[in-house]
Amino acid sequence: MTIAIVGTGSVGMALGRGWSRAGHSIIYGTRDPDGMSAREALAKTEGAALETPAEAARGADVVVLAVPWKAVQAVLLDLGDLGGRVIIDAANPIGPGITHALETSGGERTAGWAQNGRVVKAFNTTGWENMLDADYGTHRPAMFIAGDDDEAKATVADLAETLGFEPVDAGPLHRSRELEHLATLWVSQAVQQGRGRGFAFAVLRR
Ligand SMILES: NC(=O)c1ccc[n+]([C@@H]2O[C@H](COP(=O)([O-])OP(=O)(O)OC[C@H]3O[C@@H](n4cnc5c(N)ncnc54)[C@H](OP(=O)(O)O)[C@@H]3O)[C@@H](O)[C@H]2O)c1
């Protein structure tokens, strides 16, 4: 599968490196191909290409939004018609004091801006270090996935499993808000509670 990753920062690079190791083709969409993060992403991702965000999306089956929340609307405007592609929204609208910054969910806002894209909220509830290395021994970290299109969610679940996560269907896209709250919980645990970044949420059963 060809995956466009818009944003060459921590999350974009972690996902790109993992999926390229699993045999997917990665095209990073960047604002600045000569920038430090774009050059680092290219160097660390086997076989990856660098394009503008719009060119990267055009050549891909799946598009990942790995940009700051405040950039999502402009990025989607620039991408234009998404031709029914699966759009993974990893962005977290985090406000002051590690709170949810919106009255609705970022995932639903993203879906409103994504022209003809099938938006799935995922890869937002855990730190990028876990996306780079999800190995916790006996338990797989959970990857919560919310969206309105079952086929798109199945694609994203496969991509999560490829990286070592247990995909967890969190329901329709309006559940994005809960995933975004889970992200604020993860960040507050890591930062305010002093737990550090080497932990993940998992689902236990009996
Ligand atoms: N950090 C985490 O552990 C984590 C975990 C889960 C979710 N998230 C979410 O994932 C998203 C990306 O996080 P990140 O930590 O990867 O961020 P980051 O390291 O700051 O990277 C974001 C990338 O987005 C691109 N970008 C496009 N428009 C931008 C703009 N207006 N301002 C700044 N950068 C812009 C840049 O890549 P180019 O220069 O190549 O264009 C930049 O490197 C955020 O929405 C965050 O909330 C983060």
The ligand as an ORCA input file, in Angstrom:
! r2SCAN-3c Opt
* xyz 0 1
  N       3.909     13.815     19.776
  C       3.136     12.762     20.077
  O       3.576     11.837     20.791
  C       1.745     12.686     19.506
  C       1.016     11.511     19.733
  C      -0.254     11.392     19.155
  C      -0.777     12.420     18.378
  N      -0.051     13.556     18.218
  C      -0.619     14.593     17.341
  O      -0.027     14.390     16.055
  C       0.194     15.654     15.419
  C       1.668     15.783     15.067
  O       2.407     15.757     16.266
  P       4.001     15.723     16.258
  O       4.422     15.522     17.663
  O       4.486     14.821     15.199
  O       4.317     17.229     15.851
  P       5.674     17.842     15.311
  O       6.815     16.973     15.711
  O       5.675     19.261     15.704
  O       5.514     17.722     13.721
  C       4.429     18.289     13.041
  C       4.791     18.395     11.571
  O       3.664     18.948     10.896
  C       4.102     19.674      9.748
  N       3.350     20.927      9.670
  C       2.458     21.250      8.706
  N       1.899     22.440      8.932
  C       2.446     22.912     10.057
  C       2.295     24.110     10.801
  N       1.428     25.066     10.431
  N       3.051     24.266     11.927
  C       3.920     23.311     12.325
  N       4.101     22.133     11.647
  C       3.374     21.947     10.538
  C       5.615     19.859      9.896
  O       6.222     19.006      8.922
  P       6.853     19.664      7.610
  O       7.767     20.729      8.104
  O       7.546     18.526      6.942
  O       5.713     20.204      6.808
  C       5.931     19.337     11.283
  O       7.167     18.674     11.339
  C      -0.309     16.723     16.379
  O      -1.599     17.106     15.997
  C      -0.325     16.019     17.734
  O      -1.346     16.527     18.563
  C       1.198     13.720     18.747
*
